[in-house]
Amino acid sequence: MLGEDLHALTLGQQRGVIVGDDRILYTSDGGDSWALAPVGSFALRGVADDGESMWAVGLGGAMLRSDDAGASWVEIESPTQADLWAIGHAGIDAEAGLFAIGDAGTILRHESSDWVAIDHDLDGDLRGLGGNFMVGREGLVIAIELEEGSAPQRYLELGRDPARGDLWDVVDDLAIGDGSRLTTIQIDWVSETPKPFCTP
């Protein structure tokens, strides 16, 4: 039915969305059935649900929003033309908010009704975010330093090791990447499993 690649999904108890190249699929029954949402030509790479709206991001700075659980989408103005690879909530002890990240150190934060580009001194291509961390190409790990009840204060590079390969996603303090590697992130150091955690 679908020939295009699919790249990311979000799925709650009932509603969910899958995004990919020129494709958005949505469900309202917890994934038992999926329907194709009308969408233009977008190479989408990330999707998130903030409880009210759903968001999708992609190459060329593409940003889309759905206010009807994924059934229809509108393109919104993006503050960047950089490729965006992930979107989601950050923060564990303190809620940092909804972020979109991408190439050339691009970090966008949703504030009120707008997306704002965050000023920082970091570089590198970002690929995944979760908990208090962002990860990216060449083993890049960035920490979001938080103060409870306030916006993020700083973005700190914890480590970068090209020998680790690219890191693609992170949940809490566990990142995954090239070569079936798991990377554990801690406050002041980054460790890697000595070999791939599984073999074919």
Secondary structure, 3 states (H helix, E strand, C coil): CCCCCEEEEEECCCCEEEEEECEEEEECCCCCCCEECCCCCCEEEEEEECCCCEEEEEHHHCEEEECCCCCCCEECCCCCCCCEEEEEEECCCCCCEEEEEEHHHCEEEEECCEEEECCCCCCCCEEEEECCEEEEHHHCEEEEECCCCCCCCEEEEEECCHHHCCEEEEECCEEEEHHHEEEEECCCCEEECCCCCCCC
